């Protein structure tokens, strides 16, 4: 729950900053000077990019959490299979073994969102965040009946 509160707080602060930047952009555009108007236009557009990015990340996190809750209700979440080091990090060799098992499971059932979800967790445990995100995006798309990203 603490993670959700932190995320909400930081997202709120970010939206406030976007508003201040957009307001400053408008004020710069109203000066009438060409250089200031150009900087103001850019300052006015940057918050739009930031809001788009924030929205997509929030939607991704919400959808991944929705799948996790559904898989937990089915008792299909992967158990704590990985050994941990003395510092609490997941042992790299154990994560690689579990990853190989999850990859084989996904290759056997490529249209099952549950397999892709568990593969995403395995990628995350193996510290391969970009592939974990892609696998989770595929799981979400398969679950929702949308075309899965390549």
Phi and psi in degrees as a GROMACS rama.xvg file:
@    title "Ramachandran Plot"
@    xaxis  label "Phi"
@    yaxis  label "Psi"
@TYPE xy
-62.2681  -33.8914  UNK-2
-65.7846  -38.1829  UNK-3
-66.8893  -41.1091  UNK-4
-65.0526  -43.8291  UNK-5
-62.0682  -44.6805  UNK-6
-61.7468  -45.6516  UNK-7
-62.0226  -43.1523  UNK-8
-62.4222  -48.4006  UNK-9
-66.7031  -37.2181  UNK-10
-64.7136  -38.9162  UNK-11
-64.9829  -44.6902  UNK-12
-60.9115  -41.7873  UNK-13
-63.2549  -41.434  UNK-14
-64.4479  -38.5833  UNK-15
-63.7425  -43.2424  UNK-16
-62.2236  -41.9507  UNK-17
-58.5599  -41.6788  UNK-18
-63.5239  -41.9493  UNK-19
-65.0416  -43.1101  UNK-20
-63.4867  -42.8913  UNK-21
-63.2769  -41.1292  UNK-22
-63.2024  -43.3097  UNK-23
-62.7803  -36.1632  UNK-24
-62.3077  -42.321  UNK-25
-64.1719  -43.7516  UNK-26
-62.6284  -37.9782  UNK-27
-66.963  -38.1372  UNK-28
-67.8043  -27.4606  UNK-29
-78.956  -7.90489  UNK-30
-69.2316  -29.4826  UNK-31
91.4654  -11.6348  UNK-32
-81.7376  134.328  UNK-33
-57.7893  -44.0018  UNK-34
-66.1368  -42.732  UNK-35
-66.8138  -36.4993  UNK-36
-65.8074  -38.3285  UNK-37
-65.3591  -45.513  UNK-38
-64.6379  -36.925  UNK-39
-65.0489  -39.3457  UNK-40
-63.4622  -43.0976  UNK-41
-65.6518  -43.0337  UNK-42
-65.3068  -27.5412  UNK-43
-77.5525  -31.1429  UNK-44
-83.7174  -31.3522  UNK-45
-57.6938  -41.7234  UNK-46
-60.8033  -29.6459  UNK-47
-62.9348  -42.6463  UNK-48
-64.6158  -42.2101  UNK-49
-63.9003  -40.6171  UNK-50
-66.3779  -41.1071  UNK-51
-59.3295  -47.0598  UNK-52
-62.2882  -45.5609  UNK-53
-61.9938  -42.3271  UNK-54
-62.6321  -45.8531  UNK-55
-64.8743  -39.8181  UNK-56
-68.0884  -38.9407  UNK-57
-66.1148  -42.7575  UNK-58
-63.9091  -40.7775  UNK-59
-61.6787  -47.0275  UNK-60
-64.1835  -41.1862  UNK-61
-63.6886  -43.853  UNK-62
-67.0429  -40.6011  UNK-63
-64.4685  -39.1908  UNK-64
-67.2713  -37.3041  UNK-65
-61.8863  -43.4616  UNK-66
-65.676  -38.8068  UNK-67
-63.0345  -42.6651  UNK-68
-63.0284  -41.584  UNK-69
-66.3645  -42.6084  UNK-70
-67.5971  -34.7592  UNK-71
-66.3052  -37.9958  UNK-72
-65.053  -31.0267  UNK-73
-84.5453  -2.37751  UNK-74
60.6974  39.3159  UNK-75
-112.234  5.23803  UNK-76
-69.4022  143.928  UNK-77
-65.0585  136.054  UNK-78
-71.9204  166.533  UNK-79
-68.6697  91.9561  UNK-80
-96.3197  -19.9176  UNK-81
-86.302  140.015  UNK-82
-75.1136  154.36  UNK-83
-120.229  152.158  UNK-84
-77.6146  174.202  UNK-85
-61.4321  -28.9738  UNK-86
-82.1596  -4.1862  UNK-87
98.1987  -5.34112  UNK-88
-78.6035  154.256  UNK-89
-71.716  132.549  UNK-90
-63.6698  129.434  UNK-91
-62.1086  -43.839  UNK-92
-65.0853  -41.6649  UNK-93
-64.4301  -40.6218  UNK-94
-63.8773  -38.801  UNK-95
-66.2816  -37.6584  UNK-96
-64.7282  -45.4503  UNK-97
-65.9832  -37.3855  UNK-98
-61.1097  -44.4842  UNK-99
-60.3755  -40.24  UNK-100
-65.365  -43.8366  UNK-101
-67.8543  -37.0139  UNK-102
-64.2903  -42.8098  UNK-103
-63.0188  -41.0702  UNK-104
-61.1447  -40.3906  UNK-105
-71.9144  -35.8957  UNK-106
-66.1879  -31.3213  UNK-107
-74.2549  -31.5143  UNK-108
-131.904  72.6341  UNK-109
-69.6289  -13.3216  UNK-110
-103.537  9.99216  UNK-111
-98.0208  116.796  UNK-112
-64.5246  -27.8722  UNK-113
-64.0973  -40.9923  UNK-114
-64.4373  -41.3996  UNK-115
-67.2767  -35.2462  UNK-116
-62.8083  -48.5628  UNK-117
-65.0337  -34.3082  UNK-118
-65.0796  -39.2338  UNK-119
-61.4748  -40.6233  UNK-120
-64.0119  -40.6578  UNK-121
-65.1875  -41.5452  UNK-122
-60.1799  -44.1249  UNK-123
-61.4602  -43.6156  UNK-124
-64.6341  -31.0479  UNK-125
-83.9001  5.82041  UNK-126
65.6482  35.4482  UNK-127
-113.216  77.3963  UNK-128
-62.8978  -43.7306  UNK-129
-59.8151  -42.4532  UNK-130
-71.6118  -32.3634  UNK-131
-62.1572  -42.5964  UNK-132
-65.335  -42.9829  UNK-133
-62.9116  -42.3591  UNK-134
-65.2533  -38.7617  UNK-135
-68.4054  -38.5472  UNK-136
-61.2634  -39.2083  UNK-137
-66.4626  -41.7386  UNK-138
-60.8811  -43.388  UNK-139
-63.6649  -44.4141  UNK-140
-64.1184  -43.7146  UNK-141
-63.8071  -40.6899  UNK-142
-63.1556  -41.8007  UNK-143
-85.3999  -1.3872  UNK-144
76.9506  19.7139  UNK-145
-94.4821  161.664  UNK-146
-63.6815  132.593  UNK-147
-77.3444  139.951  UNK-148
-64.7811  149.998  UNK-149
